[in-house]
Amino acid sequence: MRRRGLLGLALSAVLAPVQAWSHAMPNSTVVAQLKAGGLDLVAYLPISELKAATDDGPAADAGEYVLRHVDVVGADGRTWRKQATAAEADTRDGVAVMVVSVTFARPPDSHARAARLRYDAVTHRIASHFVLVYRREGDALVPLARLQAPATELPLPLPLP
């Protein structure tokens, strides 16, 4: 019995530093709001993860970075027009984040019954990073998916309004 106690004490002494240094990595969040003729998307990227994914690139370039890593593609294969409308620093749940807003416009005469969202910001470089995707309906957020490389696409709940 005494040996078990000593073994337990030895194991806790060895594992204590590991537990002290381990912590959850912050994830990104994307909120999509469908609208007539398109989609508004807001991405919340932890600045620490953004810097790691961009080799310490300036957080101020987050809008351009997200534009390179997000698309909406219609069922007809055409990519929707996109524009970053805002990128600003904020804090969410104690984590410093960049908040990037992107507006998508559906091509004229495109099929509004199906589209796919492709999003791989940060996940293209950090395989353990994941993105929680929500759809905004009024004041409510409806969970859609958890994206983690290599699965970085999901169907959008259409038809659009």
N, C-alpha and C positions, 0 to 999 in steps of 0.2 A: 504494500500500500504506500509505503514511504517512497519507493522508487517511482511510482506513478506520479506522485506529487512533485518530485524533483524533475521528472521528465516533462510534466506539464509546465513547470516553472521555466525550464530551459527552452522549451518550444516558444513560450510566450515572450521570452527575452529575445529570441532570434527573430520572431515575426513582428514584434512591436514596431521596429523602424519601418517595416514595409507598410503596416497599417497607417502609421503616422504620415507617410508620404503619398499614400494613394488617395485619389480624389476623382470625382466624376468629371469628365470633360464636358464642357457646355455644348449643347446642340444648337442648331439653327432652327428657326421657325419661319414658315411661309404662310401668309394668309391671302387667299384668292377671293376676289369678289367679282362675280359675273355681272355684266351690265349689257345693255343693248349695244350690239355691235362690237363687243370686246370683253376685256377683263382688266381689272386693276389688281396688282399683286404687290404685297409689302413683304420684304424679306428682312428678318432680324438675324444678323450674323455676329457671333461673338468676336470682338476685335482680336483677341488672342489667337483664335483659330483662323481668322481672316489674314492676319499677319503671317502665320505659319504657311498658309496656302499660297501666299503671294511673295514668299521669300522676303518678308518684312517690308513689303510695298506700303506706301502711304495709305492710311485708311480713307483719306480724302478721295482716292480713286475708286472707292467701293462701287459707285454707280456704274462706271465703265466696266469694272470687273464683273459685276452681276450680269450686265447686258451680254457679256461674252459667254455666260454660263446658264442662260435661261432662254427658252423658246416655247412658243405655242405653235403647234402644227395641226392644221385642219385635216379632215378625212381625205380631202383632195390632194394632200401632200404639200400644200402651200403654207409657208411660214407667215405667221401674223406679224404685222409691223409692230415694233416696240420702241419705247422711249423711256429712259430713266427720268423721273420727274422730281425726285428728291433723294438726297443721301445726307444723313446727319447722325451724329453720335448721340447715344442715349444710354440709359441703364435699365435693365430688366432683371428682376429677381437678384439684384446685387451683382450682375454681370455687365460689363461694359460691352455695348453692341453698336454696330452700325445699322441704321434703319434705312433701307433702300426701297423706294417706291418705283414701280415700273407699270406703265400703261401699255396694253396690247390692243390693237385694232384689227378686227377681222378683215381680210381682203374683200373687196366688193364682189358680189355674186358667189361667195364661197358657201359651202354647205355648213349650216349652223347646227347640225345634229351630232357631230362628233369632232373632238379635238383631243390632243395630248399635250400635257405639260412636260417639258424636259427641263430639269434643274439639277445641276451638278456643282454649284459653287461650293467650295471648300472640299466636298466629297471627292472631287477629282484628284486631290492631292493627299487627303487624310482619310484613309479607308475606314477608320474607326468612327469618323464623324457621321452623324445622321441628321436628317431634316424632318421635322414634323410639319405636315401640310394640312391646313385647315381651309374650309370654305366659310366665308362670312355670309350669314343670312340674318339681316337686321342687326340686332345686338349679339346674336349667338354665333359661336364658332363651332362648326361641325367638323370633326376629324375626318380626313380623307385618306391619309397614308403616312407611313414612315419610310422615307427614302434613304437608302444607304448604298454606296457603291457595291456592286456594279449596277443595281437596279435604280435608275435615276429618272424614270418616266412613269407617268400615270395618266389614265384617261380622266378628262375633265367631265364633271357631271353636267351634261347638256341635255336639252336644248337651251340656248341662251335666251334670256328675256327679250 
